[in-house]
Amino acid sequence: MSNHEVICGCFIKYTRYMAFKLRSPYEIDNTPIYQQDMGDDILGMATNTGSILVNKNVSPATLKKNKTISHEKVHLDQMKRGDLDYTDTHVFWKGKRYPRATMKEGSKKLPWEQEAYAKQ
């Protein structure tokens, strides 16, 4: 089979291409991660805009050891599902409102944190 053809006096060359699809486990993660000055006791935070903030004063080794980014990605997933949301004063988990003033943020006893710690 020829890769050339003449049509109306014009010389046309065909090129053969080979295509392939990438399959799992190849996944592209475009989650924006930003470093920010945070309190000494905060390693990271998932924002309700879909990004993750990590404490710029904490070493990458510590963030990795504590699985900070994978933990915060669980919270992003919870927000995408509609299970988790928050304001400056409250956290909303599956329709229930929790005042931030009366909770210990990041406690393993909080229902949204239980899932995050289990999956991180």
Secondary structure, 3 states (H helix, E strand, C coil): CCCEEEECCEEEECCCCCCCCCCCCCCCCCCCEEEECCCCCCCEEECCCCCEEEECCCCHHHHHHCCHHHHHHHHHHHHHHCCEEECCCEEEECCEEEEHHHCCCCCCCCHHHHHHHHHC
